[in-house]
Amino acid sequence: MTSATLGEGGPEVGPGSILEVAAQVFGVPISSDALVGEERMTPEQFTGPVNWGLSGGSRRG
């Protein structure tokens, strides 16, 4: 089960909501240590600075 199951980004969706729905779905209480979080990164944050120029290799042809 993911936050996308509940609709991402809504103010009512939080760890407590996810735990409540999971408990209803699976029929047992789910503790907060069962949650896995995420951090989103932009492509630039993930790759770092990109040098779009070609490297100094020789040309073949």
N, C-alpha and C positions, 0 to 999 in steps of 0.2 A: 504494500500500500504506500502511496506517495502523496505529497501535498497536492499533486495534480489531480488525484482522485476527487479531492474536495473542491477544486477550483483554485488555481494559483492566484495569489495576490490580494484576495479579499481580506478585509479587516477581521472577519470572524474566523479566519483560518490561522491557527497557531498550533503550537505543540499540544496544548490541552485538547483542542478540537480533534486533532489527529488521533490522540490516544483514546478519546471517547468513541470515535467511530471504529477504530481497530478493536476495542473491547466488545462493541456490539457485533461486529462481523465475526470475530473469532470466539466469542462467548467466554472470554477470560480477561481479567484485568491485565493491562499492559503497562509496565513501568516506564518512566521517562528515560531510563538508561538504554532502552531499546531503540530510541530514535537516533537516526543518523542525519547529521546536518550537511549542508553544502555551502560553498562560497562560489559565486559566479565571478568569472574574470572576463575582461574584454580580450579580444585576440592580442592586442598590444601588451596587456599585462602578462599574458601567457608566454608570448614569444620574446618579449623584450624588444629593443630597438631593431629594426630590420634595415639592412643595407641593401637597397634595391639595385645597386650597381653590380655589374659583373665582376667576378674576381679577376685577378691579374693573370689568368692563364693564357697560353698561346692559342692562336686560331688555327683550326685545321681546315683545309679545303683546297 
